[in-house]
Amino acid sequence: MAEIHPTAIVDSGARLGERVRIGPYCVVGPHVELGPGVELVSHVVVAGHTNIGAESRVYPFASLGHPPQDLKYKGEPSRLLIGQHCVIREHATMNPGTAGGGMITRVGDNGLFMNGIHVAHDCQVGSNVIMASNATIGGHVQVGDFAFLGGLSAVHQFVRIGPHAMIGGMTGVEADVIPFGLVMGDRARLSGLNMVGLKRRGFSRKEIHELRTAYRLLFAQEGTMAERLEDVASIYAASKPVMALAEFIRSDSARSICLPKQEHAA
């Protein structure tokens, strides 16, 4: 049974799972679904067609599910889906999708979204993602599992952030970031691989060595990117991390790939 503070306003149409706790001055709309064990600490507003997964916790003044900040949005019943075991801190904002982007903004499980972050319409955010304070991702951005976005960073719409990538604090990202990549700067440039993240995630020394060697080959000065990509894919066909990197670069994208400043390996 849900526990609802007397000052909270919860629409009768909202669906509340077992052990949901809704604190003081929260507002929950008619199309909202809160999974088992979800907690809205206080002063949280959840609107629209928003689903929050089990055991997630939302802190004061977060705003989830209000209309997208997109002039093309015409009131369509798009959705915001938030996974299980997420922590969403103060003043965070997340918007649902639009007709032009598939109608769904999706956030995976086990995410940590610090104060003031923004997830815009039609974003697809993986699991175990960390967005540090005031990090912002524009519309249609894709963020892979275990990615880390530093404080005050900003990601341009339609950019892809690969799994295990790290975005430095106060970095503006206008191009796709490769899996395992580390980018930083006023306008993001590749600065190598996210070595701290690779070690924390338990990648073996062999896998890390293969990734480092493949990185140097990919961003060397000799030949074209297409030629270097084929060489890397041939040499490291048995390496899953390297092949994941190669497939990311091969995939169609609205953006170019973020490169090292000098266009060679760091």
Backbone bond lengths (Angstrom), bond angles and torsions (degrees), N, CA, C in turn:
res aa  C-N    CA-C-N  psi(-1)  N-CA   C-N-CA  omega(-1)  CA-C   N-CA-C  phi
1 M - - - 1.458 - - 1.529 109.99 -
2 A 1.338 115.94 139.37 1.459 120.15 -178.18 1.525 111.30 -75.19
3 E 1.343 114.38 148.98 1.461 121.65 176.44 1.530 107.52 -111.26
4 I 1.327 116.57 113.51 1.457 121.87 -173.18 1.520 109.28 -120.49
5 H 1.328 116.36 124.18 1.461 120.23 178.19 1.531 109.47 -66.28
6 P 1.316 118.06 143.86 1.464 120.24 -177.16 1.517 115.02 -61.38
7 T 1.324 118.71 -20.83 1.463 119.93 178.99 1.525 112.52 -87.73
8 A 1.325 118.08 -7.90 1.463 121.12 179.95 1.527 109.78 -77.04
9 I 1.327 116.14 150.57 1.466 122.26 175.77 1.520 107.53 -114.84
10 V 1.319 115.80 110.73 1.469 121.42 -177.50 1.525 107.95 -121.91
11 D 1.332 116.47 117.72 1.460 120.15 -179.55 1.523 110.60 -63.11
12 S 1.316 115.70 145.01 1.467 120.32 -178.59 1.526 112.57 -64.48
13 G 1.333 117.12 -19.64 1.459 119.83 179.10 1.514 114.33 -83.44
14 A 1.322 117.94 -11.26 1.466 121.05 -179.93 1.526 109.73 -67.00
15 R 1.316 116.17 143.87 1.467 121.63 178.96 1.529 108.90 -105.16
16 L 1.306 115.18 120.82 1.459 121.70 -174.63 1.524 110.37 -117.16
17 G 1.333 117.06 126.24 1.443 121.58 177.93 1.521 112.16 -76.78
18 E 1.327 114.54 176.64 1.460 120.08 177.14 1.524 110.95 -62.46
19 R 1.312 115.60 143.15 1.468 124.10 173.90 1.533 113.28 66.37
20 V 1.319 118.02 16.33 1.464 119.90 173.77 1.524 109.10 -66.21
21 R 1.331 115.17 138.10 1.464 121.14 176.85 1.531 109.19 -123.43
22 I 1.317 115.18 124.26 1.453 121.33 -179.23 1.523 107.85 -119.57
23 G 1.329 116.01 114.37 1.453 121.70 -172.50 1.509 114.13 -84.21
24 P 1.322 116.55 -173.06 1.458 122.41 -174.67 1.531 113.15 -58.04
25 Y 1.327 114.99 136.53 1.467 124.38 169.64 1.530 113.99 64.21
26 C 1.300 117.11 20.68 1.471 119.44 173.05 1.525 109.54 -78.92
27 V 1.345 115.69 155.19 1.460 122.07 175.94 1.530 107.84 -129.55
28 V 1.336 115.38 125.03 1.464 121.21 -177.33 1.523 108.41 -124.67
29 G 1.336 116.08 124.54 1.458 121.43 -174.31 1.515 114.54 -80.40
30 P 1.339 116.87 175.20 1.467 122.34 -172.34 1.522 115.55 -72.47
31 H 1.332 117.67 -20.54 1.467 120.14 -176.80 1.527 112.40 -108.01
32 V 1.309 116.47 17.42 1.468 122.09 -176.48 1.522 109.69 -89.48
33 E 1.322 115.66 142.72 1.465 121.40 172.61 1.527 108.72 -125.78
34 L 1.329 116.25 124.17 1.461 122.67 177.31 1.521 108.74 -111.13
35 G 1.323 116.75 122.00 1.453 121.38 -178.10 1.519 112.97 -71.89
36 P 1.317 116.64 173.07 1.462 121.09 -178.50 1.529 112.12 -56.61
37 G 1.331 115.96 134.46 1.455 120.89 174.95 1.510 115.65 77.25
38 V 1.329 119.12 4.86 1.463 121.05 177.10 1.527 109.42 -66.37
39 E 1.343 116.55 140.98 1.453 120.99 176.08 1.519 110.16 -126.11
40 L 1.331 116.23 126.84 1.460 123.27 168.64 1.519 105.57 -103.44
41 V 1.331 116.98 108.57 1.460 120.83 -167.57 1.524 111.54 -63.11
42 S 1.331 117.55 -55.88 1.470 122.15 173.92 1.519 108.83 -173.69
43 H 1.337 117.24 155.24 1.469 123.01 174.70 1.533 112.95 54.09
44 V 1.312 117.27 29.93 1.472 122.17 177.89 1.525 108.66 -95.16
45 V 1.338 116.78 139.22 1.460 121.01 175.63 1.532 108.49 -118.07
46 V 1.333 115.28 122.51 1.464 121.14 177.43 1.524 107.37 -120.99
47 A 1.328 116.17 118.32 1.460 121.53 -173.29 1.523 110.14 -125.19
48 G 1.335 115.28 179.78 1.454 121.36 174.11 1.512 113.60 63.17
49 H 1.325 115.25 -161.69 1.457 122.34 178.66 1.537 107.72 -90.42
50 T 1.308 115.11 76.99 1.464 121.92 -173.30 1.520 110.37 -113.60
51 N 1.322 115.22 133.96 1.466 122.11 177.85 1.524 108.24 -121.90
52 I 1.319 117.48 123.33 1.466 122.40 177.76 1.515 108.62 -112.75
53 G 1.345 116.87 124.59 1.454 122.38 -174.05 1.517 114.24 -72.98
54 A 1.312 114.57 167.69 1.461 123.36 -173.17 1.523 113.11 -54.40
55 E 1.323 115.16 141.27 1.462 125.00 172.29 1.523 114.21 63.89
56 S 1.318 117.60 15.12 1.466 119.40 174.27 1.526 109.46 -78.77
57 R 1.329 115.32 152.03 1.469 120.63 -179.12 1.515 108.87 -128.30
58 V 1.346 115.55 132.21 1.463 122.07 -176.99 1.525 108.32 -121.16
59 Y 1.313 116.05 130.20 1.463 122.54 -173.02 1.533 111.54 -97.08
60 P 1.345 117.50 170.55 1.462 121.56 -171.16 1.527 115.14 -54.84
61 F 1.330 113.57 141.65 1.458 124.81 171.97 1.531 113.50 70.46
62 A 1.326 117.34 12.49 1.465 119.23 169.69 1.529 108.94 -70.58
63 S 1.348 115.87 146.09 1.462 122.25 179.86 1.525 108.09 -126.70
64 L 1.314 116.22 113.10 1.460 121.49 -172.84 1.530 110.53 -123.99
65 G 1.324 116.11 126.01 1.457 120.23 171.36 1.514 116.61 92.57
66 H 1.333 118.84 3.68 1.456 119.73 176.06 1.528 110.21 -71.82
67 P 1.343 118.50 162.07 1.464 121.38 -173.08 1.523 113.26 -51.72
68 P 1.328 116.48 144.30 1.468 121.08 179.10 1.527 111.63 -59.31
69 Q 1.301 115.76 149.70 1.461 121.55 177.57 1.530 109.03 -90.05
70 D 1.329 113.68 64.42 1.459 122.46 -174.68 1.526 107.12 -139.47
71 L 1.336 117.44 122.81 1.464 121.14 -176.58 1.521 112.15 -64.54
72 K 1.330 118.09 -18.43 1.467 120.44 179.86 1.530 111.75 -81.30
73 Y 1.324 117.89 -11.39 1.464 121.01 -178.54 1.529 109.32 -70.07
74 K 1.331 116.08 129.24 1.464 121.70 -176.45 1.528 112.27 -120.46
75 G 1.306 117.36 25.93 1.457 119.85 175.90 1.510 115.24 89.53
76 E 1.327 118.35 10.09 1.464 120.49 179.54 1.535 110.29 -62.16
77 P 1.349 117.58 148.93 1.469 121.29 -175.09 1.532 112.46 -78.47
78 S 1.305 116.04 61.39 1.465 120.60 -179.62 1.527 109.70 -75.69
79 R 1.349 116.06 170.24 1.458 120.02 -168.63 1.522 112.64 -126.57
80 L 1.326 114.14 155.88 1.463 123.32 170.23 1.519 107.07 -123.79
81 L 1.323 116.42 117.09 1.458 121.90 -179.13 1.528 109.32 -113.28
82 I 1.317 116.45 118.42 1.464 122.79 -179.21 1.521 108.20 -114.22
83 G 1.324 117.08 133.71 1.453 121.79 -173.31 1.526 114.68 -75.82
84 Q 1.315 114.28 -168.56 1.459 122.61 -177.71 1.530 111.26 -85.32
85 H 1.318 114.66 154.00 1.476 122.46 172.13 1.533 112.29 57.02
86 C 1.310 116.90 34.29 1.459 120.50 175.36 1.532 110.01 -90.87
87 V 1.326 115.43 149.81 1.466 122.19 173.58 1.519 107.08 -117.47
88 I 1.330 115.78 119.21 1.456 121.60 -177.36 1.522 107.12 -119.13
89 R 1.333 116.41 113.13 1.457 120.91 -171.10 1.530 112.48 -89.23
90 E 1.335 114.68 -175.98 1.454 122.37 -170.46 1.534 112.87 -57.10
91 H 1.339 114.20 139.31 1.477 123.41 173.41 1.532 113.57 64.54
92 A 1.318 118.04 14.55 1.465 119.74 174.47 1.524 109.85 -69.84
93 T 1.340 116.18 146.78 1.461 121.60 175.67 1.517 109.99 -129.61
94 M 1.334 115.95 137.45 1.458 122.80 175.69 1.518 107.56 -138.96
95 N 1.343 116.25 130.88 1.469 121.74 -177.20 1.526 111.79 -110.35
96 P 1.329 117.35 151.14 1.470 120.47 176.23 1.527 111.35 -74.18
97 G 1.333 115.55 179.95 1.455 121.25 -176.51 1.516 113.52 -80.70
98 T 1.335 114.78 -172.09 1.465 122.76 177.72 1.524 108.55 -135.81
99 A 1.338 115.38 166.77 1.460 119.85 178.63 1.531 111.50 -61.88
100 G 1.322 116.42 -29.50 1.456 120.09 -179.34 1.514 114.75 -80.94
101 G 1.324 117.17 -2.97 1.460 119.44 -176.62 1.510 114.77 -130.81
102 G 1.348 116.87 16.75 1.458 119.60 177.66 1.517 114.54 98.24
103 M 1.335 117.68 -1.87 1.471 123.43 173.26 1.525 115.19 74.88
104 I 1.336 117.46 3.18 1.469 118.64 -176.32 1.524 110.32 -135.69
105 T 1.317 115.69 131.58 1.457 122.32 162.05 1.519 106.25 -101.39
106 R 1.318 116.69 128.99 1.468 120.15 -173.58 1.531 110.05 -125.68
107 V 1.326 115.82 131.56 1.462 123.40 176.52 1.518 107.76 -122.30
108 G 1.329 117.63 130.05 1.458 121.76 -175.47 1.519 114.32 -76.56
109 D 1.323 115.27 -165.28 1.461 122.44 -176.78 1.533 111.84 -86.98
110 N 1.322 115.12 159.12 1.474 123.00 169.15 1.525 113.83 60.50
111 G 1.313 116.92 29.16 1.457 119.88 179.47 1.522 111.94 -85.15
112 L 1.331 115.34 151.89 1.458 122.21 172.40 1.521 107.29 -119.14
113 F 1.336 115.89 116.22 1.460 122.18 -176.68 1.522 107.34 -119.25
114 M 1.318 116.04 102.74 1.462 121.35 -172.02 1.525 111.34 -76.22
115 N 1.330 115.73 178.71 1.458 120.51 -170.71 1.527 112.60 -60.36
116 G 1.323 114.71 137.07 1.455 121.41 173.34 1.516 116.12 78.33
117 I 1.322 119.04 8.62 1.477 119.23 -179.67 1.522 109.94 -72.26
118 H 1.345 116.22 161.02 1.464 120.57 176.38 1.525 109.72 -136.45
119 V 1.337 115.22 126.91 1.465 122.58 172.38 1.522 106.67 -112.63
120 A 1.321 116.71 112.54 1.464 121.05 -174.05 1.529 111.48 -82.94
121 H 1.327 114.79 178.92 1.466 122.45 -176.41 1.519 112.91 -59.71
122 D 1.318 114.97 142.35 1.471 123.86 172.78 1.518 114.16 66.96
123 C 1.326 118.19 14.79 1.456 119.81 175.96 1.529 110.24 -74.29
124 Q 1.326 115.40 151.31 1.454 122.51 175.60 1.525 107.22 -124.04
125 V 1.322 115.80 102.93 1.460 122.33 -174.24 1.525 108.47 -107.44
126 G 1.329 117.21 128.20 1.454 121.53 -177.37 1.520 113.51 -74.31
127 S 1.316 115.13 -168.32 1.464 122.05 179.65 1.525 111.05 -91.55
128 N 1.329 115.02 156.43 1.472 122.14 177.98 1.527 112.42 60.71
129 V 1.306 116.21 29.66 1.468 122.10 178.08 1.524 109.14 -87.32
130 I 1.328 116.21 141.90 1.464 122.04 173.57 1.525 108.07 -118.20
131 M 1.339 115.25 125.70 1.458 120.98 171.00 1.521 106.91 -115.28
132 A 1.325 116.14 112.85 1.464 120.55 -177.88 1.532 110.25 -75.24
133 S 1.309 115.87 173.76 1.465 121.99 -170.45 1.528 113.24 -50.13
134 N 1.348 115.23 126.98 1.464 124.22 174.18 1.523 114.21 67.30
135 A 1.317 118.15 15.60 1.464 119.90 171.24 1.530 108.88 -69.03
136 T 1.338 116.25 144.04 1.460 121.74 -174.52 1.518 110.06 -134.17
137 I 1.335 116.01 134.15 1.468 119.19 172.77 1.524 108.13 -121.97
138 G 1.344 115.89 131.02 1.457 121.78 -178.79 1.519 112.04 -76.41
139 G 1.310 116.19 -179.89 1.450 121.46 -176.65 1.516 113.44 -60.55
140 H 1.339 115.46 145.12 1.466 124.20 173.78 1.535 113.57 67.81
141 V 1.307 118.62 14.68 1.462 121.38 179.19 1.536 109.38 -75.20
142 Q 1.328 116.07 141.81 1.460 122.27 173.83 1.525 108.89 -111.04
143 V 1.323 116.38 129.83 1.463 121.98 179.78 1.520 108.22 -123.64
144 G 1.335 117.37 121.24 1.454 121.54 -177.56 1.523 113.07 -76.31
145 D 1.325 115.34 166.68 1.468 121.88 179.16 1.532 111.01 -56.09
146 F 1.330 115.50 143.91 1.466 123.98 174.29 1.529 113.75 65.38
147 A 1.322 118.21 12.41 1.463 119.29 175.88 1.524 109.97 -70.91
148 F 1.332 115.46 151.89 1.467 122.03 177.85 1.517 108.71 -125.77
149 L 1.335 116.93 125.32 1.460 122.27 178.29 1.522 108.29 -112.10
150 G 1.328 116.53 116.59 1.450 121.80 -175.60 1.517 113.33 -68.91
151 G 1.315 115.84 163.38 1.451 122.11 -178.07 1.522 113.05 -57.68
152 L 1.336 115.57 137.47 1.466 123.37 177.90 1.522 113.75 65.58
153 S 1.327 117.91 12.59 1.467 119.53 175.10 1.523 109.44 -76.79
154 A 1.335 116.19 156.81 1.461 121.73 -179.06 1.522 109.27 -138.90
155 V 1.323 116.76 129.79 1.460 122.57 -177.55 1.522 108.84 -113.60
156 H 1.326 116.03 125.57 1.468 123.10 -177.90 1.525 110.22 -66.94
157 Q 1.330 115.75 152.96 1.469 119.84 179.62 1.530 111.69 -58.63
158 F 1.322 115.19 147.55 1.463 126.10 178.32 1.533 114.20 71.22
159 V 1.313 119.11 2.79 1.466 121.05 177.93 1.530 109.91 -75.28
160 R 1.329 116.03 148.03 1.470 122.19 173.57 1.531 109.19 -108.22
161 I 1.316 115.42 131.40 1.462 122.19 173.87 1.521 106.72 -109.93
162 G 1.324 117.87 116.87 1.456 121.29 -175.23 1.515 113.44 -71.09
163 P 1.340 117.06 161.24 1.468 121.20 176.90 1.524 111.91 -56.49
164 H 1.334 116.29 141.85 1.465 123.74 175.65 1.526 113.17 67.54
165 A 1.322 118.15 10.33 1.466 120.58 177.63 1.529 110.17 -77.66
166 M 1.331 115.79 159.05 1.456 121.46 177.83 1.526 109.46 -130.36
167 I 1.337 115.87 128.52 1.455 122.36 177.36 1.526 107.70 -105.02
168 G 1.306 117.80 122.29 1.458 120.87 -179.41 1.514 112.53 -66.92
169 G 1.321 116.47 157.25 1.452 121.77 177.94 1.525 112.28 -58.82
170 M 1.334 116.78 142.67 1.467 124.79 177.76 1.522 112.80 60.42
171 T 1.330 116.47 29.29 1.462 121.24 -179.48 1.522 110.10 -99.28
172 G 1.325 116.71 133.90 1.458 122.50 173.33 1.515 109.95 -97.64
173 V 1.314 117.17 122.16 1.469 121.67 -173.37 1.523 109.54 -110.87
174 E 1.336 116.52 116.35 1.461 122.34 -178.57 1.522 112.89 -111.82
175 A 1.336 117.59 -9.19 1.461 121.90 -177.03 1.530 109.33 -130.85
176 D 1.332 116.71 161.33 1.459 121.60 -179.02 1.523 111.29 -61.07
177 V 1.321 115.83 141.93 1.466 121.98 178.71 1.519 108.57 -108.35
178 I 1.315 116.95 123.56 1.460 121.89 -175.78 1.534 111.18 -63.86
179 P 1.340 117.40 152.72 1.462 119.71 172.34 1.534 110.58 -54.28
180 F 1.315 116.44 140.03 1.465 124.66 178.85 1.532 113.13 72.56
181 G 1.336 117.78 0.03 1.459 120.64 -175.16 1.523 112.62 -77.86
182 L 1.324 114.95 155.58 1.457 123.61 174.20 1.517 107.27 -119.80
183 V 1.347 117.02 121.31 1.462 120.24 178.96 1.518 109.79 -125.29
184 M 1.328 114.85 149.57 1.455 119.89 179.87 1.521 109.24 -161.87
185 G 1.324 115.87 163.55 1.449 120.75 178.29 1.516 111.40 123.06
186 D 1.332 116.14 165.61 1.454 121.64 178.29 1.524 109.84 -54.99
187 R 1.329 116.08 -45.57 1.456 122.26 166.07 1.522 105.51 -120.23
188 A 1.311 115.43 123.79 1.463 121.37 -165.24 1.523 113.01 -57.22
189 R 1.339 115.37 134.66 1.459 123.89 169.61 1.515 108.42 -129.81
190 L 1.311 115.73 144.91 1.468 118.87 176.65 1.521 109.67 -62.03
191 S 1.316 114.73 134.10 1.470 120.10 178.76 1.519 111.34 -119.57
192 G 1.312 117.23 16.39 1.463 121.33 -177.88 1.508 109.94 123.15
193 L 1.332 115.29 -153.92 1.459 122.16 179.04 1.525 109.95 -105.73
194 N 1.316 115.17 156.34 1.458 121.28 178.39 1.531 109.04 -79.06
195 M 1.321 116.42 75.42 1.466 121.66 -173.62 1.525 112.24 -62.70
196 V 1.323 116.72 -39.73 1.473 119.44 179.62 1.525 109.78 -60.94
197 G 1.329 116.65 -45.93 1.455 120.18 179.52 1.516 112.70 -63.90
198 L 1.333 117.48 -41.10 1.466 120.92 179.14 1.526 111.26 -60.17
199 K 1.324 116.49 -44.27 1.468 120.19 179.97 1.524 111.41 -67.33
200 R 1.329 115.88 -41.34 1.465 119.42 179.28 1.522 112.11 -64.84
201 R 1.324 118.10 -33.07 1.456 121.74 -178.80 1.518 112.77 -81.89
202 G 1.335 117.57 -3.34 1.450 120.38 175.07 1.521 115.57 85.40
203 F 1.331 117.93 19.94 1.460 119.52 174.24 1.528 108.86 -65.58
204 S 1.324 116.45 140.57 1.461 121.16 -177.08 1.522 111.06 -72.68
205 R 1.342 116.25 162.78 1.464 120.46 177.85 1.528 110.15 -60.79
206 K 1.322 116.46 -37.05 1.455 120.70 179.12 1.532 110.79 -64.03
207 E 1.326 117.21 -45.19 1.463 120.58 179.45 1.523 111.16 -63.61
208 I 1.331 116.77 -41.64 1.464 120.11 179.48 1.526 110.54 -65.46
209 H 1.329 116.78 -41.93 1.465 120.35 177.94 1.529 110.69 -61.50
210 E 1.326 117.24 -42.69 1.469 120.40 179.32 1.532 110.85 -64.49
211 L 1.330 116.35 -41.10 1.459 119.33 178.58 1.526 111.58 -63.83
212 R 1.336 116.97 -41.99 1.460 119.94 -179.29 1.530 110.83 -64.57
213 T 1.321 116.12 -42.39 1.460 119.51 179.57 1.528 110.74 -66.39
214 A 1.341 116.06 -42.81 1.461 120.17 178.73 1.527 110.76 -63.08
215 Y 1.315 117.11 -38.95 1.468 121.51 178.10 1.523 110.33 -59.61
216 R 1.329 116.52 -47.56 1.472 119.93 -179.44 1.530 111.10 -61.49
217 L 1.337 116.64 -39.69 1.456 120.15 179.10 1.526 111.25 -66.95
218 L 1.329 116.38 -42.90 1.456 120.37 -176.43 1.527 111.81 -62.98
219 F 1.328 116.58 -37.70 1.460 119.71 -173.68 1.526 112.58 -109.99
220 A 1.329 115.42 25.28 1.457 120.45 172.08 1.530 109.43 -72.37
221 Q 1.335 117.30 169.06 1.463 120.99 -177.23 1.525 112.27 -87.07
222 E 1.326 117.44 -19.97 1.455 120.15 -175.34 1.531 111.06 -78.88
223 G 1.339 116.45 137.90 1.451 121.42 174.74 1.519 112.95 73.17
224 T 1.331 114.41 -177.66 1.457 120.82 178.32 1.532 109.63 -93.53
225 M 1.333 115.74 164.87 1.461 119.49 177.07 1.522 110.85 -61.02
226 A 1.334 117.28 -39.52 1.463 120.21 179.54 1.528 111.30 -61.10
227 E 1.334 116.00 -42.09 1.473 119.73 179.25 1.522 110.98 -67.08
228 R 1.311 116.92 -43.73 1.460 119.94 -179.82 1.528 111.05 -65.88
229 L 1.331 116.38 -36.09 1.457 120.46 178.64 1.521 111.18 -64.09
230 E 1.314 116.79 -42.37 1.461 120.38 177.64 1.525 111.27 -64.02
231 D 1.323 117.25 -40.06 1.466 120.72 177.95 1.527 110.92 -61.71
232 V 1.340 116.53 -45.70 1.458 120.52 -179.44 1.520 110.80 -63.68
233 A 1.331 116.97 -43.29 1.462 120.67 -179.35 1.525 111.31 -64.43
234 S 1.311 116.77 -33.00 1.467 120.71 178.98 1.529 111.62 -74.09
235 I 1.328 116.26 -43.97 1.462 120.77 -176.68 1.523 111.30 -69.84
236 Y 1.342 117.06 -38.46 1.467 120.94 -172.31 1.528 112.48 -114.73
237 A 1.332 115.91 36.33 1.470 119.99 -178.27 1.521 112.83 -59.25
238 A 1.320 117.65 -25.56 1.466 121.32 -178.02 1.526 112.85 -90.35
239 S 1.308 118.17 -3.21 1.465 121.59 -177.56 1.534 109.85 -97.00
240 K 1.321 116.91 112.03 1.467 120.11 -179.14 1.530 112.48 -62.04
241 P 1.350 119.92 -44.96 1.467 118.08 179.13 1.528 113.23 -61.45
242 V 1.340 116.64 -41.79 1.466 119.08 -179.59 1.523 110.56 -66.85
243 M 1.322 117.06 -40.26 1.461 119.51 179.82 1.522 111.29 -68.05
244 A 1.344 116.97 -32.86 1.470 119.69 174.93 1.527 110.18 -63.07
245 L 1.327 115.60 -39.83 1.464 121.59 176.83 1.528 110.45 -63.21
246 A 1.325 116.51 -46.26 1.463 121.11 -179.05 1.531 111.43 -63.20
247 E 1.339 116.72 -43.26 1.458 120.12 -179.31 1.526 111.23 -65.44
248 F 1.326 117.20 -35.42 1.465 121.05 177.17 1.522 110.01 -60.26
249 I 1.319 116.99 -45.76 1.465 120.93 -178.80 1.526 110.98 -67.57
250 R 1.324 116.78 -36.43 1.471 120.95 -179.46 1.529 112.93 -70.08
251 S 1.324 116.68 -27.80 1.466 120.70 -172.46 1.522 111.26 -64.78
252 D 1.337 115.01 149.74 1.457 120.32 175.73 1.524 109.83 -64.38
253 S 1.308 115.95 143.92 1.461 120.45 -179.55 1.518 109.76 -154.64
254 A 1.322 115.28 151.64 1.463 120.23 175.41 1.521 111.71 -77.92
255 R 1.317 117.29 -9.12 1.461 121.84 -175.83 1.523 110.75 -124.47
256 S 1.315 116.19 158.70 1.458 121.48 172.86 1.528 109.15 -77.22
257 I 1.324 116.35 177.43 1.462 121.53 177.89 1.525 109.65 -91.15
258 C 1.312 117.07 135.42 1.457 121.88 175.28 1.529 108.73 -66.15
259 L 1.339 116.73 128.75 1.464 122.02 -174.07 1.517 111.64 -114.16
260 P 1.327 117.30 160.34 1.467 119.57 171.63 1.528 110.20 -62.29
261 K 1.312 116.61 153.84 1.456 121.40 -175.89 1.513 112.91 -56.07
262 Q 1.354 116.27 -40.32 1.446 120.60 -177.96 1.516 112.33 -97.81
263 E 1.373 115.03 7.72 1.459 122.09 -179.62 1.519 112.62 59.02
264 H 1.343 116.01 32.56 1.457 120.36 169.00 1.514 107.28 -145.38
265 A 1.317 117.41 169.29 1.455 121.09 -172.27 1.516 111.54 -62.75
266 A 1.333 114.55 141.97 1.463 119.64 178.43 1.506 111.07 -78.44
